[in-house]
Amino acid sequence: MNDIERSLVLIKPDGVQRAVAGEIITRFEKAGLKIVGAKMVWVDGDFSKRHYAEHLDKPFYKDLESLITEGPILAMVIEGRGVIAVVRKMVGPTKPEEAAPGTIRGDLAHNLGDGRNLIHASAHSQDAEKEISLWFSKEEIHSYKRADERHTQYQ
């Protein structure tokens, strides 16, 4: 059974500006997940509308757009077994004040009450597919084996 999935993960401008991107990446890699695509992007209003299309008519959209366009984002495609659920568990709840210690948001996000929460992760496989194709071309996603994968009997 091959349950390898991919998820889009965005280290948002507040994560890049606070210089915690390396720590976040390290957490994913230490969990055995594989980064198969990565790039830094400065999102504009048009791209924000495409990424947050389901929220355009909601009262909080303007704040979302303001936060995602205020600085560069580190966008990644992360791959692994059950990666969507694993990453969401590692990231923690959307609201930093609800995130448990040990999660990325629980340990690193500042609860400023302004919607800043460091990171975005795909919610489910349909979102992941849609988001990855929005942020990455097929040529920007790579296939390779990590050293630990070469020693695993279940591949």
Buried (B, 14 or more C-beta within 10 A) or exposed (E): EEEEBBBBBBBBBBBBEBEBBEEBBEBBEEBBBBBBBBEEEEBEEEBBEEBBEEBEEEEEBEEBBEBBBBBBBBBBBBBBBEBBEBBBBBBBBEEBEEBEEEBBBBBBBEEEEEBBBBBBBBEEEEBBBBBBEEBBEEEBBEEEEBEEEEEEEEE
